[in-house]
Amino acid sequence: MGISLVRYDLEGQIDWGLLRGEMIFSLDQPYDSLRAVLETGREDIERITRLGADQGIPLSHIKLLSPITTPARIIGQGPNYLEEAQTEKKAHHSFFFRKDENAISGPYEDVLRPEGCHLLEASLNLGLVIGKSMAEATKVSAAQVPTYVAGWIMGMDVTSRDHLLRESGDQWYLAKSYRRFAPMGPIVYLPSQEEWESLGNLELRMWVNGELKQQFFTRNWMQQPAQSLQQLSAVMNLDAGDVLLTGGAPMSQVKLPSGMVQRLGGLIFSEEKRLAAFLQTIAKDPAYLQNGDKIRATITSADGNISLGEQHYSIATS
């Protein structure tokens, strides 16, 4: 059976613990980051797993926070599911992008719509939490993934699509990196050796206002974690506590009008005016998140024995 690692706030005191049922069992030592827990807290975690059920803190007494702490690299990937690639009508290959660490937020904190953002969407991702530093190009086989990945986490990739619709070029970093654009948690699931087989059999689901909007399965990954880790290690360092978001399902895809229409419009209007008029016509598309929308998300194994918890929050103005 795997271990559910959490970071929590109890009356202003932030600590780490293990979640079992409706109880939290605190780690003995103070840790200032997830990296510290993964690098130096293994014996602490093993000891806590042996505590009796009467030695914990009721879950109702605490507030769960994001277990991903800064500094941390947040690396996104997409499209990486067959469903996603078919929706985007792109060649079936995956690519990587970065989200700034200031986008990290807790699993129950409202997502804040930035000023001027008309096209807001969210994509549920399974995150792989790095457990062992990779400081050089490394060949990684499927059997070696548990050597470099400590566990799994639920992550939401929130995007301001406005930044991806400008003639001046796609601004991926800006579109992905607003504050609270990466809700994480509530748990880092540390799977047992046997449970690693379930990595390719997890179900991701997201509801908006009670309606199921996204449902997909890790068995439909186009690029497996071993290949992704190997590619990333060839160009960048990865440290314990970093996260690779393995892709999700877009809520919608909107493109600018055709080149001819844009050129004709350019004779009369500036890019900003043309874009503003275009956005005004599509901003109320139900595929995009509206203020007050309520999101709920889960990631579970097919047999229900593994759960990465639940995220729930609303869309609010910043």
N, C-alpha and C positions, 0 to 999 in steps of 0.2 A: 504494500500500500504506500502511495506517495505521501509527501509532506506538503502542507499548505502554509507557506511562509507569508506573514503579514506585517505591515508597519501600521501602528495605531497611535491615537491620541487619547490619553486618559487624564482628564482634568488638566490639560495643558502640558502634560508630560508625554513626550514622544518616545516610543519604545518599539522593539521588535518581538514577535512571538509566533507561535504556531496555532493555527486554527484547527480545532477538532470539534465537529458538530457546532454547538452554539457557545463554545468556550474558547478563550484565548489563553495560551500558556506562554508566559513571558520568558524570553531568553535572559540568562543571568547577567551577561556582560553588556555594557553599552556599546553600540555601534553607530558611527556617524553616517554610514552609507550602506547601500546594498552591496557595493564592492567589498566593504570590510566584512560584512556577514559571510559572503561567499568565500572570501580568502582566508578568514581566520575563525569563523564561527561554527565550523562543522561539528566539532566535539560538543559544543554548547547545544546545537540542534539535536544531536543524537541523545544527549542526556535528557532533554526536555521531552522527547518522544516517550520516555519511560515513566513520566509522571502520572499519578492517578487522576481520575476525572474530577475529583473534588478540590484540586489545587489550582484551578484556572479562574479567569475573570469572565463573567458573563458577557457575551458579545453585545448585548443591549447596553452595556455600561461604557462602551468605547466608540470612537469614530475611526473607521478604517481610512487610511491615507494611501496615496500612491506608493507602492513598494519600490518603484524606480526612482532613484535619487540622483541629484547632480553631484559631480559631473558625470555625464553619460552621453554616449553617442546614440542617436535615434535614427536608424536607417530604414527607409521604406523600400518596398519592392512592388513592382507592378508592370503590366498585368501578369499575374502568376497563377490564375485559375482559368480553366478552359471557359467557364461561364463569363469571366471578366474579359478575356481576349475576344470572345465572340461578340460581346456587347460593344466593345470599343472598335471592332472591325479593324484590328491591327494585325500585323504579322505576329505569329505565335512565338514571341520571345519576351523575356523579362528584362527589366532594367531597374536600377537603384536610384534613390534620391535621399536627401537628408531633411530631417526636421530638426529645428533648433531645440535644445534641451529646455528652453523656457516655455515650450508648448506643453510640457508635462503637467498633468493635473490629476486629481484624485478620481476614483470611480463614481463618486456621487456629486461632484462639483458641476454646476451648470456650465455649458459651453457658451462662451460670450461671442456674439456676432460683432465683428469689428465695424467701425463706422465706415459707411460706403460699401459694405459687402452685400450684394444682392443675391449671389448664387452660392449658398452654403450647403455643403453636403458632408456626409460622414460615411466611412467605410470601415466595417469591423475587420480586425486582423488578429491572427494568432501571432504573438511575439515570442521569439526565441531569446532567452536571456543568456548572455555569454557568461561562462563560469571560469574559463581559463584564457588568459591573455594570448593573443596571436600577434606577435611582433615581427613576423616575416612571412613570406609566401609559404603557404602550408598546403600539402596535399591532404584532402579529407575524404575518407570513404564513408559510406552510410553507417558502417559499424563504429566509426570514430566520432560521430556527431555527439554522443553523450560525453566524450572527453572534453569538448569545447563548449557545450551548451549545458548550463546548470539546470534550466527549467523552462517552463512555458508560462506565458502571461497573456491576458486579454488586453488588447490595445485598440483604441479607436483612432483612425486617421481622418481628421477633420480638414476640409479644404475650402478655401475661398476661390471658387472657380473664376471669379472676375479677373484674377491675375493671370489666368491661362488663356484669355481671349483677346489679348492686345496684339496689334500689329508689331509692336516694338519687341515682341518675343515673349515666350512663356516664362513667367517668373515663379518657378516651382518652389524655390526656397521661401519666398514671401507668402505664396499661397498656402504653404503647409505649416508655417512656423509661428503663427500668432499665439499669444498666450492662451492656454487652455485648449489648444488644438490637438492635444495628445492625451486624452484620458487613459490612465493605466490602472490595472488591477481589477479586483481588490487583492488578489493573491499572486504570488509566484509559486507555481506548482512544481515541486521537485519530485519527478517521477521515480518510482522504483525501477530496478533493472528490467523487470518483466513488462512494466508499463510503457517502456519506450516503443514497443511494438504498436501502441495506440496512437503514436504521433501522426501516422498517416490515415487515421480513422476518426478524426474529430469533426464535430458538426458545429458550425458557427451560425448563429441566428440573431437578427436585430429587428426590433419592432419600433414603429413610430406611431404614437397615439393608439397603441394596441393592435395595429395592423402589421403583420409580418412583411418586412420589406427586403430582407436579405436572408438567404439560407443557402449555405454551400458547405463543401466537405474537403478536408485536406487530402483525401485520396485523389482529388482532381488537380493537385498542384502540377504545373507544367515543369517547374524547376525545383528539384529536391533540395533540402537544406544543405547537404554535403557540398553540392556544386556551388550554391550561393556563398557558403563560408569560404570555400577555396578561392572563388573569384574575388571576394572582398579582401581576403588576407594578402592577395597579390599586390594590392594598391594602398592599403591602409592598416593601421593598428586597430585591434579590437581588445578591449579590456573587460574584466569581470564587471558585470552590472550594465554593460551596453545592451541594446536591444535591436534585433532585426525583426521588423514587421514583415510578415511573409506574403502580404498582398491581401486584397479584399475585393468586394463587388461594388462597383460604382453605382450610385443611385440614378445617375443620368449622364448623358453626354451631349453637350451643346457646342456647336461650332459657329464661328462667325459666318456671315453670308459669303457667297462665292466671290472670287477675286474680281470678277467683272462688276458685280454690284458694289463692292467696296471701292473700286476705282472710280465708278460713276459718282458715288457718294462723296469721294474725296475731292471732287471738283467743286463741291458746294460746302461741305461741313468738315470740321476738324475731326481727328481720330476720336477725341474725347466725346464730342457731341454725337458722333455716329455710334460709339459704344454705348453711351448713355441711352440712346433711343432703342438700341437693340436689347439692352438689359431690361428696360422698362416693359418690353413685350413678353419677356420670359420669366421674370423674377417670381411671378405667382404660380409658376409650374409646380404642381404638387410633388414632383420629384425632388424639389429643393426644400430644405428645412426652413420653416417659418418660425418667427418668434412665438414662444409658448409651446412649441412641439415637445412632446415627452418621448425620450428614447430609453429603451431597455435592451440589453444585450446579454447573451450567454454563449459559452463555449463548453461543450460536453463531449464525452466519448459516446460511441454508439450504444454501448451497454449501460450507460448512465453511471458507471462506477467512478468516473473522473469528471470533476466540475471545476472550472476556473472561476467560479463565483458568478456574480451578476453586476453589471453596471446599470445605473439609472440616473438620469438627469434631464434637465429641460434646456431649451435654447432661449437665451436671454440677451438683452442688449448690453454692450460694454459701457 
